[in-house]
Amino acid sequence: YIGLVNSQTAQLSIARMQSPAGWREPGQTPEFDEYTIVLNGLLRVETTAGIVDVHAGQAVITRKGEWVRYSTPGPAGAEYVAV
């Protein structure tokens, strides 16, 4: 919705994400805090501190400089908003 691609906004990114069942992204170390709200399904968040499963109606914060990998291991995938 908002970010470099859609609005040429560098200060903030707001994206609605839809991930299929079994999706897994490569690990990353973002240069910003990321706030994620799960709307449907299950989003798995892996960090060096451990693994957190975030279900619909829940949210998670990952901190700037923290290694993180997101995945959707559930059969329904996930729909979420990333800020």
GUNUMAR-93646 format. One record per residue: y, x, z of N, C-alpha, C, O, CB in turn. Coordinates in steps of 0.02 Angstrom, whole numbers, plus 50000, padded with zeros to 5 digits. Each point is the difference from the previous one (the first is absolute). Glycine has a CB too. Example, Ala and Ser with C-alpha at 12.3 -4.5 7.8 and 13.67 -1.06 7.14 Angstrom:
# residues 2
+-------+-------+-------+-------+-------+-------+-------+-------+-------+-------+-------+-------+-------+-------+-------+
|   n.v |   n.u |   n.w |  ca.v |  ca.u |  ca.w |   c.v |   c.u |   c.w |   o.v |   o.u |   o.w |  cb.v |  cb.u |  cb.w |
+-------+-------+-------+-------+-------+-------+-------+-------+-------+-------+-------+-------+-------+-------+-------+
| 49716 | 50660 | 50390 | 50059 | 49955 | 50000 | 50060 | 50045 | 50000 | 49999 | 50052 | 50033 | 49942 | 49853 | 50029 |
| 50112 | 50077 | 49902 | 50059 | 50042 | 50003 | 50055 | 49961 | 50037 | 50055 | 50025 | 50008 | 49913 | 50034 | 49884 |
+-------+-------+-------+-------+-------+-------+-------+-------+-------+-------+-------+-------+-------+-------+-------+
END
This chain:
# residues 83
+-------+-------+-------+-------+-------+-------+-------+-------+-------+-------+-------+-------+-------+-------+-------+
|   n.v |   n.u |   n.w |  ca.v |  ca.u |  ca.w |   c.v |   c.u |   c.w |   o.v |   o.u |   o.w |  cb.v |  cb.u |  cb.w |
+-------+-------+-------+-------+-------+-------+-------+-------+-------+-------+-------+-------+-------+-------+-------+
| 49940 | 50040 | 50000 | 50060 | 49960 | 50000 | 50063 | 50043 | 50000 | 50046 | 49989 | 49960 | 49891 | 49922 | 50100 |
| 50065 | 50137 | 49986 | 50058 | 50043 | 50006 | 49976 | 50072 | 50001 | 49951 | 50016 | 50035 | 50115 | 49895 | 50028 |
| 49967 | 50133 | 49900 | 49982 | 50070 | 49999 | 50026 | 50033 | 49937 | 50039 | 49970 | 49962 | 49859 | 50005 | 50105 |
| 50081 | 50086 | 49921 | 50025 | 50038 | 49942 | 49986 | 49965 | 49933 | 50043 | 49998 | 49957 | 49941 | 50106 | 50109 |
| 49956 | 49870 | 49926 | 49981 | 49970 | 49936 | 50036 | 49934 | 49987 | 50028 | 49991 | 49946 | 49861 | 50065 | 50064 |
| 50109 | 49898 | 50038 | 50027 | 49933 | 49989 | 50075 | 49994 | 50008 | 50033 | 49963 | 49963 | 49859 | 49996 | 50075 |
| 50136 | 50075 | 50011 | 50072 | 49990 | 50014 | 50040 | 50065 | 50004 | 50059 | 49999 | 50017 | 49908 | 49899 | 50045 |
| 50001 | 50158 | 49921 | 50032 | 50066 | 50004 | 50028 | 50014 | 50070 | 50051 | 50032 | 50008 | 49977 | 49959 | 49870 |
| 49936 | 49984 | 50173 | 50019 | 50010 | 50069 | 49958 | 50057 | 50029 | 49939 | 49995 | 50003 | 50094 | 49883 | 50010 |
| 50000 | 50175 | 50009 | 49964 | 50057 | 50028 | 49992 | 49997 | 50075 | 49957 | 50034 | 50028 | 50087 | 50033 | 49878 |
| 49996 | 49892 | 50128 | 50000 | 49998 | 50073 | 49943 | 49959 | 50030 | 49982 | 50010 | 50058 | 50139 | 50003 | 49936 |
| 49850 | 49941 | 49967 | 49950 | 49954 | 50027 | 49954 | 49977 | 49944 | 50021 | 49991 | 49943 | 50059 | 49972 | 50147 |
| 49857 | 50026 | 49928 | 49952 | 49973 | 49954 | 49965 | 49941 | 50034 | 49976 | 50006 | 50056 | 50007 | 50106 | 49887 |
| 50014 | 49831 | 50023 | 49962 | 49942 | 50024 | 49954 | 49979 | 49943 | 50023 | 49983 | 49946 | 50071 | 49979 | 50133 |
| 49841 | 50040 | 49934 | 49951 | 49985 | 49948 | 49946 | 49953 | 50025 | 49976 | 50007 | 50057 | 50047 | 50104 | 49891 |
| 49958 | 49842 | 50011 | 49942 | 49957 | 50013 | 49941 | 50031 | 49963 | 50003 | 50010 | 49940 | 50069 | 49883 | 50075 |
| 49876 | 50122 | 50023 | 49943 | 50035 | 49972 | 49939 | 49954 | 50000 | 49991 | 49960 | 50045 | 50055 | 50150 | 49996 |
| 49913 | 49896 | 49907 | 49936 | 49966 | 49997 | 49948 | 50051 | 49982 | 50003 | 50031 | 49946 | 50051 | 49858 | 50020 |
| 49898 | 50121 | 50078 | 49948 | 50050 | 49991 | 49932 | 49967 | 49996 | 49984 | 49958 | 50042 | 50086 | 50127 | 50018 |
| 49889 | 49933 | 49891 | 49934 | 49970 | 49994 | 49951 | 50027 | 50052 | 50012 | 50052 | 50031 | 50009 | 49934 | 49847 |
| 49924 | 49979 | 50129 | 49947 | 50022 | 50045 | 49976 | 50070 | 49978 | 49991 | 50012 | 49941 | 49973 | 49868 | 50081 |
| 50027 | 50164 | 50027 | 49975 | 50067 | 49986 | 50053 | 50050 | 49979 | 49983 | 50059 | 49988 | 49913 | 49886 | 49980 |
| 50166 | 50035 | 50026 | 50054 | 50046 | 49980 | 50013 | 50051 | 50055 | 49997 | 49984 | 50059 | 50055 | 49926 | 49870 |
| 49963 | 50151 | 50051 | 50017 | 50053 | 50048 | 50047 | 50049 | 49965 | 49983 | 50027 | 49947 | 49906 | 49960 | 50115 |
| 50169 | 50024 | 49967 | 50047 | 50046 | 49970 | 49990 | 50070 | 50027 | 49969 | 50008 | 50053 | 50113 | 49899 | 49932 |
| 49942 | 50144 | 49981 | 49998 | 50068 | 50027 | 50044 | 50005 | 50062 | 50048 | 49963 | 50007 | 49930 | 50084 | 49878 |
| 50005 | 49998 | 50160 | 50042 | 50011 | 50059 | 50068 | 50027 | 49979 | 50007 | 50032 | 49948 | 49891 | 49989 | 50121 |
| 50152 | 49965 | 49972 | 50068 | 50022 | 49986 | 50037 | 50015 | 50065 | 49979 | 49980 | 50054 | 50022 | 49952 | 49840 |
| 50054 | 50103 | 50100 | 50044 | 50014 | 50056 | 50070 | 49978 | 49981 | 50039 | 50041 | 49974 | 49888 | 50057 | 50066 |
| 50091 | 49838 | 49971 | 50064 | 49974 | 49979 | 50059 | 50033 | 50036 | 49994 | 50025 | 50055 | 49950 | 49867 | 49920 |
| 50113 | 50107 | 49991 | 50062 | 50028 | 50028 | 50042 | 49945 | 50032 | 50061 | 50007 | 50007 | 49937 | 50083 | 49907 |
| 49970 | 49855 | 50107 | 50035 | 49943 | 50029 | 49952 | 49961 | 50045 | 49940 | 50004 | 49991 | 50138 | 49989 | 49909 |
| 49949 | 49970 | 50147 | 49959 | 49953 | 50039 | 49981 | 49943 | 49953 | 50040 | 49980 | 49957 | 50017 | 50051 | 50154 |
| 49883 | 49941 | 49898 | 49979 | 49943 | 49960 | 49976 | 49945 | 50046 | 49960 | 50011 | 50045 | 50008 | 50065 | 49859 |
| 50057 | 49864 | 50083 | 49983 | 49940 | 50039 | 49960 | 49954 | 49954 | 50024 | 49982 | 49947 | 50080 | 50028 | 50128 |
| 49836 | 49971 | 49946 | 49956 | 49961 | 49958 | 49978 | 49937 | 50036 | 49977 | 50003 | 50057 | 49983 | 50102 | 49886 |
| 50048 | 49838 | 50024 | 49981 | 49935 | 50027 | 49945 | 49972 | 49954 | 50011 | 49991 | 49941 | 50105 | 49988 | 50110 |
| 49826 | 50007 | 49978 | 49944 | 49974 | 49960 | 50005 | 49924 | 49998 | 50003 | 49966 | 50051 | 49923 | 50133 | 49981 |
| 50075 | 49874 | 49907 | 50004 | 49928 | 49989 | 49931 | 49968 | 49995 | 49988 | 49947 | 50028 | 50122 | 50070 | 49913 |
| 49845 | 50016 | 50024 | 49932 | 49976 | 49991 | 49952 | 50059 | 49997 | 50018 | 50054 | 49976 | 50024 | 49843 | 49963 |
| 49897 | 50092 | 50085 | 49949 | 50051 | 49995 | 50004 | 50053 | 50055 | 50025 | 49987 | 50055 | 49975 | 49994 | 49824 |
| 49975 | 50078 | 50105 | 49995 | 50055 | 50047 | 50025 | 50064 | 49967 | 49977 | 50018 | 49946 | 49925 | 49927 | 50112 |
| 50144 | 50089 | 49975 | 50025 | 50065 | 49978 | 49977 | 50052 | 50051 | 50016 | 49994 | 50059 | 50085 | 49955 | 49881 |
| 49864 | 50102 | 50037 | 49978 | 50054 | 50044 | 50050 | 50057 | 49994 | 50018 | 50021 | 49945 | 49859 | 49947 | 50044 |
| 50146 | 50057 | 50068 | 50050 | 50054 | 50002 | 49968 | 50059 | 50036 | 49985 | 49996 | 50060 | 50113 | 49922 | 49939 |
| 49893 | 50137 | 49965 | 49971 | 50061 | 50029 | 50056 | 50050 | 50011 | 50040 | 50013 | 49955 | 49848 | 49966 | 49988 |
| 50115 | 50051 | 50117 | 50046 | 50054 | 50015 | 49961 | 50055 | 50035 | 49940 | 49992 | 50013 | 50160 | 49928 | 49996 |
| 49932 | 50134 | 50007 | 49966 | 50053 | 50037 | 49983 | 49977 | 50071 | 49957 | 50030 | 50032 | 50104 | 50056 | 49900 |
| 49972 | 49862 | 50092 | 49986 | 49973 | 50067 | 49941 | 49952 | 50001 | 49973 | 49984 | 50053 | 50148 | 50029 | 49973 |
| 49857 | 49963 | 49915 | 49944 | 49953 | 49998 | 50008 | 49948 | 49945 | 50041 | 50007 | 49955 | 49944 | 50011 | 50166 |
| 49975 | 49930 | 49885 | 49999 | 49946 | 49951 | 50019 | 49935 | 50034 | 49977 | 49984 | 50054 | 49933 | 50075 | 49879 |
| 50134 | 49903 | 50033 | 50022 | 49935 | 50025 | 49988 | 49948 | 49945 | 50021 | 50010 | 49943 | 50067 | 50042 | 50134 |
| 49877 | 49894 | 49940 | 49992 | 49944 | 49954 | 50054 | 49949 | 50015 | 50004 | 49974 | 50056 | 49870 | 50046 | 49935 |
| 50166 | 49965 | 49959 | 50056 | 49954 | 50008 | 49983 | 49936 | 49963 | 49990 | 50000 | 49939 | 50095 | 50095 | 50071 |
| 49911 | 49849 | 50026 | 49979 | 49936 | 49973 | 50061 | 49957 | 49984 | 50056 | 50015 | 50020 | 49837 | 49991 | 50045 |
| 50095 | 49939 | 49898 | 50054 | 49953 | 49983 | 50037 | 49979 | 50063 | 49970 | 49983 | 50051 | 49964 | 49976 | 49850 |
| 50133 | 50042 | 50095 | 50041 | 49982 | 50057 | 50017 | 50059 | 50045 | 50036 | 49991 | 50049 | 49914 | 49898 | 49945 |
| 50024 | 50170 | 49991 | 50014 | 50060 | 50040 | 50042 | 50049 | 49959 | 50006 | 49994 | 49939 | 49886 | 49990 | 50125 |
| 50136 | 50065 | 49972 | 50041 | 50051 | 49968 | 49984 | 50068 | 50028 | 49969 | 50006 | 50053 | 50122 | 49910 | 49928 |
| 49929 | 50136 | 49983 | 49989 | 50069 | 50021 | 50060 | 50042 | 49978 | 50031 | 49985 | 49948 | 49842 | 50002 | 50046 |
| 50142 | 50064 | 50044 | 50052 | 50048 | 49982 | 49968 | 50068 | 49992 | 49963 | 50023 | 50043 | 50126 | 49911 | 50020 |
| 49926 | 50099 | 49881 | 49980 | 50070 | 49992 | 50065 | 50040 | 49998 | 50048 | 49981 | 49968 | 49844 | 49990 | 49969 |
| 50107 | 50085 | 50096 | 50061 | 50040 | 50010 | 50009 | 50054 | 49946 | 49951 | 50026 | 49973 | 50039 | 49953 | 50149 |
| 50071 | 50035 | 49865 | 50020 | 50053 | 49954 | 49962 | 50065 | 50016 | 49996 | 50020 | 50058 | 50119 | 49927 | 49929 |
| 49857 | 50084 | 49962 | 49965 | 50064 | 50010 | 49929 | 49994 | 50025 | 49965 | 50050 | 50006 | 50144 | 49997 | 50016 |
| 49868 | 49892 | 49992 | 49932 | 49989 | 50024 | 49953 | 49990 | 49940 | 50015 | 49960 | 49956 | 50028 | 49988 | 50152 |
| 49901 | 50089 | 49890 | 49952 | 49990 | 49946 | 49970 | 49930 | 50007 | 49982 | 49980 | 50055 | 49992 | 50145 | 49939 |
| 50021 | 49839 | 49950 | 49974 | 49932 | 50001 | 49962 | 49985 | 49934 | 50018 | 50025 | 49947 | 50077 | 49939 | 50130 |
| 49853 | 49994 | 49929 | 49965 | 49975 | 49942 | 49987 | 49926 | 50011 | 49974 | 49980 | 50052 | 49972 | 50133 | 49924 |
| 50071 | 49846 | 49975 | 49989 | 49928 | 50003 | 49940 | 49982 | 49957 | 49987 | 50030 | 49949 | 50136 | 49949 | 50071 |
| 49840 | 49969 | 50003 | 49944 | 49975 | 49961 | 49989 | 49926 | 50017 | 50024 | 49975 | 50051 | 49922 | 50141 | 49944 |
| 50016 | 49851 | 49962 | 49983 | 49930 | 50012 | 49924 | 49992 | 49993 | 49975 | 49983 | 49947 | 50138 | 49977 | 50009 |
| 49852 | 50052 | 50099 | 49927 | 49999 | 49998 | 49969 | 49930 | 50001 | 49941 | 49993 | 49984 | 50063 | 50116 | 50072 |
| 50033 | 49841 | 49961 | 49973 | 49932 | 50006 | 49986 | 49969 | 49932 | 50028 | 50022 | 49950 | 50033 | 49965 | 50157 |
| 49897 | 49961 | 49891 | 49981 | 49968 | 49937 | 50057 | 49964 | 49965 | 49995 | 49986 | 49940 | 49892 | 50002 | 50107 |
| 50166 | 49995 | 49989 | 50056 | 49964 | 49970 | 50059 | 50045 | 49982 | 50050 | 49977 | 49974 | 49915 | 49924 | 50092 |
| 50029 | 50164 | 49947 | 50057 | 50044 | 49989 | 50055 | 49984 | 50049 | 49985 | 49979 | 50056 | 49986 | 50031 | 49822 |
| 50091 | 50000 | 50103 | 50056 | 49986 | 50045 | 50064 | 49987 | 49961 | 50010 | 50025 | 49945 | 49936 | 50046 | 50142 |
| 50097 | 49890 | 49943 | 50068 | 49989 | 49976 | 50045 | 50018 | 50059 | 49990 | 49976 | 50055 | 49976 | 49931 | 49860 |
| 50084 | 50135 | 50072 | 50043 | 50023 | 50054 | 50069 | 50017 | 49974 | 50010 | 50009 | 49940 | 49890 | 50033 | 50122 |
| 50147 | 49964 | 49985 | 50068 | 50019 | 49984 | 50012 | 50069 | 50032 | 49989 | 50009 | 50060 | 50052 | 49869 | 49933 |
| 49982 | 50169 | 49966 | 50016 | 50067 | 50024 | 50075 | 50011 | 49997 | 50031 | 49989 | 49949 | 49856 | 50054 | 50012 |
| 50141 | 49980 | 50095 | 50072 | 50013 | 50005 | 50010 | 50072 | 50019 | 50057 | 50023 | 50007 | 49967 | 49858 | 50026 |
+-------+-------+-------+-------+-------+-------+-------+-------+-------+-------+-------+-------+-------+-------+-------+
END
